[in-house]
Amino acid sequence: MPTSKSANIVRAIAVVGPTGAGKTALTQALASAASGGSGAVPNAAGQSTETQFTAIDFMGDHYALIDAPGAVDFLADADFALPAVDLAIVVADPDPDKAMLVQPFLKVLEDMGVPRLLFVNKIDQARGRIRDLLQELQPVSTTPLVARQIPIWKDDKVSGFVDLALERAFLYQQGKPSQVIDIPGDIAERETEARFHMMEQLADFDDTLMEQLLSDVTPDRDIVFADLVREMREGLIVPVFFGCTAQGNGVRRLLKALRHDTPAPSYAAARLGLEGNGAYVMKISHAGQAGKLAYTRVFGGALNDSDQLTLSDGAPQRAAALFSVNGAQVKKVSRVPEGDVAAIGKLDPVAAGDLLASNGKQEIKLSFKKRYPVYQLAIATKDRKDDVRLSGALQKLVDEDPGLEIKHDQTTHEILLQGQGEPHLRSVLDRLKSRFGVDVSTAPPQTPYQESIRKPVEVRGRHKKQTGGHGQFGDCVIRVKPLPRGSGFEFVDKITGGAIPRQWIPAVEAGVRDAMQKGSIGFPVVDVSVTLIDGSFHAVDSSEHSFQQAGRIGMQEAMAQCGSVLLEPIEKLTIYTPNWGTPKINSAVSAHNGQILGFEARDGWQGWDKVDVYLPHAERQNFIIELRSLTQGLATFEAEFDHMVEVSGRRAEDVAKKVQASAA
């Protein structure tokens, strides 16, 4: 909880970036520097899989740092947290070859309207001019990147920097705050040029500043600072800082920039659509004995325990239990100040992305699209006694994880765990076992193949059985023919003269449908027309059951004579990829028996393509792994069923052999 003079308002700052850039290390470095430490944190901090909340105090101000996962498999965990922050720090690697990795983070934040700055980490490993690096980075941002600093070089390494807004030079000192020095003479000209360029970028959004520059009037430093803050807050620019978390370089200067430049919480509240007091749910967690916790950001004023809140659907809620949050530690409190992140207990109906308002029902402004699940596994309990526990555990995991979905496939009768990649689902399985004690077996999902028939045929289905007393008798004649793809099934009644009593005709259809559940190869039969044209009955022995059996026998005989056709599902995939990856993806699609439909520039994404393809469902399971391997983890896709297509030759034989082997 804040202890400073500004404890009534807290700033929330997200730290995001690709794996390996040092995002978690920067979060730890900011916490170290804020507490008076050196700010030096090794970059090898491990890969975070969940959003972490860290509380820090710096120079009398309090901040909630939100460390978002960087690995593509776990990005969804922070999707609902990011819209509620005041500012996001996007961490980048100084290697120009990795510049493209930053683009998805910048684009998502831009689409959300979240102010952002770029921090180039590992500057000690930089080679070449920062200007060249920014030229490589600029295409990945639709918003201008504005350098706030230029480096001071010594012996081919960055030894410090000049702050272009402050017009001051700083030398790095190992384990200590940077030393303020006069701007070295050998870079004074470069500093003047870089500062003028920075002001030109700012002047694109400030006519007064542009007029001063054109008139050779030196703008007041306060005007420059005000423009930097305003234009970042409005999403017009992305300021760029650099440093090295491993040595603590540039971290304290970044902290001071955050102190001066971070917008007030009211801007985030307006972005969300929250008027007055309330809270926005960033994340859900089921924390053992503590039960369900809703991690929220408080807006408009302090939140007290027992305050009345209203969900967007109008349902009243009470803040029954409040907890401050700092890392894995949660501590019960009676009051949470404006802007802080807190956990609220006992809000069972609440989900991530919900608004909780104190002045009645409010609708959230954001339109949010969940990430498409690109990888799936079929799961089953190893012990059938765990089936009920599995259902409850999965519901809690889906509640916590926006990137996770559960599907009950009605065709294959499998429970499908769907997520953002193989590592993501493995982590879910680990949580399922460690937290809920449910151990499951996994397998690739079955492909929902179907069958159809090649030619028409007319057959008789007769069921006759004498068991003493009343017997069983049902007799029908059916004409079976194939239908065009996608037609499904039709049953036509052409019985005349009472050959079969009307009350038993539905039983014939039921028997036919039952037989079609499993065709000659072993899959459901579709695209078939069955016409009931004749039959006979026995006044005593005929019954509904008898005619259902007759219909089933007749259809089985028909399918044996009609010739089976194996059908496989074809999905339409929309693949999003950097354009340099498009040729590689075209080759991969062809290698997986797919078909390229066409490609075009991805709307709003500079340097990206949208590629539409047809791909067999059977080829999709590991396709995302290959896509990511070909594109540094950047490509992704969305898929939907499109049509069924006939499979013949070796591929059809292989499928039939697998069915026979599994049935043996």
N, C-alpha and C positions, 0 to 999 in steps of 0.2 A: 504494500500500500504506500502511496506517496507520503513523504514526510516533509516536503518542501513547501515554500510559500505559495507555489502555484499548484498545490495539490488538488484544487477544484477542477482543473482541466488536465487531462492526460492525452498525449499524442500516441497514436498507433502507427507503427512503421513495419511494413513487410520487407523481408529480405528474400529475393528470389534469384534464380539463375540456374544454368545447366550444371549437371554433375561435373565435378572436377574444377569448377571455377573458384571454389573456396567460399561458397555462400554461408555454410554453417560456421566456418572459421571466422568469417567477418562478423557474424552475430556474436560469437564468443569474444572476439576482439573488441567490439563495441562495449560489451559488458565489462570486460577487463579494464579498458581505458576509462570508462565512466566511474568505476570504483577506485580509481587512482593507480591501477596497475599499468604495465607497460603497453598493453594492447597487443602484445605479440602472441599469436596463436598459430601453431603449425597448420598447414592446409590439409594435412591428412587427418581430418576430423571424422571420417566415416561417412557413409551414405545415409541420409535421413529418409525414413519412409513415411513419417507422419508429421503434421504441422506441430511445431513447438512454440510455446509462448514464454517469453523471458521478460521480466520486469527490471528496469534499470533507472537510476537517478543520475542526472548529470547537470552540474551547475544550477541546482535548485529546481530543475524540471524533471518530470517523471515521464517515462516512455514504456509502452508495451511493444516489444519487438516480436514479430511473427516470422519465424523461420519456416519457410515453405519448402517441401521436398523438391529436389532438382531432377531426380531421375524420371524419365518419361512415364514409367509404370505407375508412379505415385503422385503425379502432378494434380490429379483430381482432388486429392485430399485437401488442398487449399483453395479450391475453386470458389467456395462460398465465403471464405474468409477475406479474400482480396478486395471485393467491392467495398468493404467497410473500413479500410485503412485510410489514413490521411496522406500517406506517401509510400511509394515502393522503391527500394534500392535494387536495381538489376545488376548483378555481379557478372563481370565478363573476364575472360582470359585474354592476355595481351597478344596471343598468337593470332595473327590475321586469318589463318586457316580455320579458326574456330569461331570466327565472327558470326557466321550464319546460325550458330547454336543459340544465340541470344534472341533472334527474331521472334520466335513464338511467345516469349515472355513479354517483350515490348508490345507485340500486337494485341495480346490478351488484355494487358493493362490499358492500352489505348482504347480498345473496344468498351472496356468497363468505365472509362473516363477517370481512371486513377492517376494522379500526378506521379511522376517517376523521374529518377535520376539514374545515371549509369556510373558504376564504380568499377574501374579496370584494376583488378587485383594482380598480384604477382608481378608488379611493375619492375622488380629486380631482374626478371627474366625477359624483359622487353628487348627487342632488337630493332633498331631503326627508329624513325621519327614517330612521335605520337600522332602527328598530323596524318601520316600515312595510315596508321591504324584506324583513325577516325574515318578516313576515306573508305576503308574496307567495311567499317561498321555502319556508315551512314545508309547504305542501301537496305539494311535490315530494319531501319526505322522510317516510318512515313513522316515522323516529326523530326525537325532539325536537331542534330546533336550539337550542343554548345559546350566547347571546352572551357571549364572554369580554371584550369591549371595548365601550365606547361612544365616539362621536366628540366631539372638541372642535371647535366651529365658530367661524370668524372670517371676517367679510365673506362669508357664505354659502358658505364652503368649509371642508372639514375640515382643520384645522391641527394636529391631534394626537388623542390618545385617552386614555381612562382604562382601565387594566387592572383589571377587576372582581375578579379573584382576588388580585392583589397589592395592590389599593387604592392604586395610584399613577397619577399623570398624566404623560404624555409629550408634548412638543411636537416636531413634525417639524423637522429642520434639513437644509437642502439639502446633500447630499453628505457628511453627518456623522451619527453616531448621534443618536437622539432625546434631547432634554434632559428630565431628570426634574424635575418641578415639583410644587408643592402642588396638590391638586385645587382648581380655581377655584371660588370661592364660588357663582357663578351656576349651576353644574351639580352642586353637592354634593347637592342634593335628588334630582336625576335619577339621580346615581350610586348613592345609597342605595336608591332604588326599583329600579334595574336590578340591583343586586347581590342584593337580597332575592329578586327574581324568579328570578335565576340559581340561588340556593340552594334555592328552592322546587322548581325543576326537578330539581335533584340529589336533593332529599329524597324525590322520588317513588320513588327506588330505595335509600333509606337511612332506615330507621325511626328511628334515633338522631338523625340530623340533623333529621328532621321533628319529633320530640319537642322538640328544642331550639328550633326556630323557633316552635312553638306555645306554648312556655313563655317566649318573649321572651329566650332565652339566646343571646348572640352566639357562634356557633360559632368554634372555633379555626381560624386560617387554614390550618394544616397539614391539618386535617380536610377543609376545602373543596378544597384541592389534591389530596388523596388521593382524594376522591370524583370529581373531574374526571378524574383519570387512570384510575381503576378503571372508571368507567362508560363512558368512551370505549373503553377496552381491551375491554370486554365487549359493545360495540356498542349500548349503551343510550342514548347521546347523541351528538350531532355538535357539538363546539365550533366557534364561529364567530369568525374573526379578520378584520381588514381592513387594507388598505394600498395602496401604489401602487408597482409595480415601476419605472415610468418615472422616479420620483424617489427610489427606494430607501426609501420610507416604510413602516414596519411590517415590513420584511424581517428585520432583526436581532431584533426581538421575537419574530417567528415562529420564527426559528432557536433562540432560547432556550427557547421552548415545546417545540419538537421535542426538545431536549436533555433536558428534564425529563419529558416526557409519553410519548415513544415507547416502546411495549412492548418487552420483550426478544425476541430471535429465537426463544426456546423456544416462545413462543405461536404463531408462524407454523408452526414445525415440528409442533406438536401439531395444528394446523388441517389440515395436509397429511397427517398420519398417519405422520410419520417419527419413529422411535424410535432413539435413539443417534446415531452420526455418519453423515453422508451428505450428499447434495446433491440439489437439485430443479432440473430443467431448465426454464428460463424462455423460452429462445429458441434457435433454430438459425440459424447463418449459414455460408455457404460463402464463405470469404475467400481466393479466389485460391490462391496458393502455400501458404498456411497450411492449406488444406483445410477440412474440416468442423469448425466450432467449436460446442460446446454451451455456451451462456451459462447458468451455474448459480448458485444461491445455496447457500452452504455452511452446514450446520447441525450442532450437537452438539459440534463441536470443529474444530480446524484440519484442512485437507486438504493432504496432501503429495503431491508427484509420485511416481508408482509405487504409490500406495495402491490396494488392491483394493476394488472396489465391485461391487454386485450389482443388476441391473435387476429390475423388478417381475415379469418372467417367469422369474427365476432365472438368467438368463445372466450370467456373470462379466464384469466390465470392469476395465480398469486405467487410472488417471489418468496417461496417458503424458506429457502435456504440459499445463502450467498457465500461464495468462496472466492478469495483472491487467488490468482494464478501466477506461479513463477516456476517454469520448468515442470518437473513432475510433482512439485509441491502444490497442494491446494490447502488453504487455511480458511476456516469459517470466519466470516466477518458480518457486521450488521449494516454496513454501508459501503457502496462502491461509487467513487467520484465520476463525474462526467468524463467520457473519453476512455476510461479504463476497460480492460478486458476482465471479465469475471465469469465464473461458472455458477449457474443457477440450477439447483436440484429440484426434483419432483415436478418437472414440467413434461409429463408423459406424452401429450399429443404433439409436442413441438418438434420440428425438423429443421435442419440447416437451411438457411435462406429465409426463415420466417421473421416477420417484424412483430415485436411486442410493444404496443403503444399504451400510454397512460391516459390518453384522451379519446378512447373509442377506436373502432375498427379503421385500419389504414391499409391500403394496398401498396405493395412494393413496386417501385418503378422499373426495376431491372427485369429484362426478359432474359432468362438464363437457359442455355441449352446444355444438357448433360453430355459428357463425352461418350462417344459410341464404344461399346465393349468389343475390343478387337481380338480377344483370346478367350477361349472357354474350355472347361473341363467338365466331364460327367462325373458326378460323385455319388457314393452310396455308403451308408454306414457299414462298418465291419461287423457290428453287433446290432441286430434288428431292434434290440431293446433301446437303442439310442435314437430311434427315428423321431420320437417326440422332442427330445432334447435338441436334435439337429435343427428342427424347424424353428424353435425359439432362438437358438444361437445364430442361425443365418439371418433372422429378422434383425437382431441387434447389430450384426456386422454390416448389413446393408444400411441400417440407420446411421452408423458411424462413417461409412465409406461411400462418398458420392460416385466413385468410379466402379462400384461393385453392383451387379445385378444378379438376381436368381430367376431362372426360367424353368418351368415344368413343361417339358416337350411332350405334347399330347400324341405325337406320332411315334416317337421312339420310347416314350414312357421313362425318360431320364430326367434327373435333376441336374440342371446345367448351372455351373458357377461361371459367371461371365465377368471379365474385367479388362484391365489395360495392358496385360502382357503376362508372360509366364512367371517372372519374379513377383508380380503383384499377387497372382493367385496362390503362389507358394507361401507368401507371407500371410494370406488369409487362412490357408490351411493350418499354418503354424499357430495362429491365434485361435482357430477353432479347437485345436487340441490342447494348447497350453491354458487357455482361459476358460473353456467350456467343457473340457474333458471328452470331446467327441472326436473319435478317430475314424477317418473315412478312407475308402479306396477311391482311386481316380483312374480315369481312362479318357482318351480322346472321344469327343462326341460321335455318336453314330450318324452316318449320313442318311437322311430320310428318303431312301430310294423308293420308287413305286414301280408298279408293273402295268402293262396294258396288253391288248391282244392284237394279232395281225389280221385275222380274217373272220368273217361271219360263220356261224354254225347254228344248227337247230338240233336240240337234244331233248330227251325225255328224262325226267327225274322221278324215280319211283321209290317210295319207302313202304315196305310191307313187312309186318312182323306179327307172328301169332304166338301169344304167350299163355294161352288158356284163358277162357273168359273173353272179354273184349280184346281185340287185336289192335294193330296200328296200320292205317292205310292212307297214303297220300300219293297223288300222281299228277304231274304237271309236265307240260311241253313248253319249252322256252326257246325263243330265237335270240341269239346273242350276236352283237356286231360292235366293231370299234367305232368310237366317236373322235372328232378332231381333238387335238391337244388342248387341255385346259377346260374341256366340257364337263368333266366330272362323271356323274352317273345319272341315268334316267331309267325308270321302270314304267313300262306301258302295259296296261291291262286291256286285252282284247278278247276276253272270255265272252262267249255268247251261248245262249241256250241253257245256262245253268250247269255247264260242264264242271265247274267248281263253284260251290256256294260262295256268295259275296263275302261272308264273314271270315273266310279262310284265305282270301287273296292277299291281305296284308301279311299273313304268315309266310306265304311263298316269297314275298319281297324280303321279309326279315331273314329267311334262310339264304337267299341270294346274297344279301349284304354281308351276312356272317361268313359265307365262303370267300367273299372278296377281301376279307381282312388279311388273308395270306394266300398269295398266288403260287404259281409253280416254282418260282425262284425263291420265294419266301417273304415278299413284300406286299403291301396293300395294292389292290387292283383299281385303276381309275380309267376314266374316259371310255366307258362301256355303256351300251344301251341293251337292256333286257326286256323283251316283249313276251308276256305270258299269252300263249295262243290257244292252248287246249289243256285237257286234263280229265280226270275222273275221280269219283269218290265212292266211299262205301257208307251206307246209311247208318251203320253201327260203329264201324272201326275207325272212320275218319275223325280227325280232330285238328285243332290248331297246331299242336306239336307235330303231328304227322305231316302236315303240309309245309311246315317250316323245314323239317328234315328233307322233304322232297325237293324243295327249292334249293337247299344247300347241296344235295347230291347232284342235282341237275347242273348247277353252276360249276361245281368241281369238274364234272365231266366236260362241260363246255370249255373251260380253261385248258384242260388237257388236250383238246382238239384244236383250239384256236391259234396256238403258237404264242409264246410269251415274248413280250418286249420289255426290256429293262429301261426305266426312266430315271434320270438323275436330276436333282435340283440345280439350277443355274442361278447364281446371284449376280446382281449388278453392283459392282463396287465403284465408289467414287474415291479415288486416291488423291491425296494432297501431298505434293512433293516439291522440293526446290527444283528449278528447271534443269539444273545440271544432273539431277537424278532420273529425269524422265526416260532417257534412252536405256538406262539400266533396268528400270521398272518394266519397260516394254518387253525387254528380253525375258525378265522373270515371269511375266504374265504368260508369254508364249510357252515357256518351259513348264508351266503348270496347266497346260491345256486350256488356257484362257484366250480371250479374243479382245483386242483393242478396239474400242468404239470411237475414240477420238479424244483430243485434249485441247485445252484452252488455258489462257492465263487465269490464275486464281484471283478472283475479285478482291481487291484491297490488299493483296499480298505481293509486294514487289519481288520479282525473281522467282515466283512459285507458279506451278502448273496444277490444274485439276484434270485428272486423267480418268475417263470412264471406261470400264472394262466389264466383260462377262467372265465369270470364273466359276468353275464347278464347286459346289459346297464342299465336296470331298478334298479339295485342294486348299481350302481356306485356313485350316487349323493353324499351321505354322507360317502362314504367308506373312503375317506382321513381323515375325522374327527376321525373315529375309528382307523385307522392305526396310526395316530399321538398320540392318547390317549394311545395306547398299547406300544409305543416306545419312550416316552418322546419327541415327536415331530420330531423324526429323520427320520422315514420311509417316502418314497414317491413312486410315480409310474409314468409310462408312459403307454398310452393305444392306441390301434388302433382296428378298426372294424376287426373281423375275419370271422364270418359266421352267418347265420340265423339258428335257431333251432326251432322245433315244440314245442309248449306249449299245454299241455292238463290238464284235471282235474280241480281242485279247482283254480289253478292260472289262467287258461284260463277263467274260469267263472268270476273271480274277475275283470279281464281286461274288459271283455264284459260288466259287470255291470257299470264300471266306464265310458265307452264310452256312454252307454245308459243314464246314469245320466247327463253327460255333454251336451248331445243333447236335454235333456228334457227342 
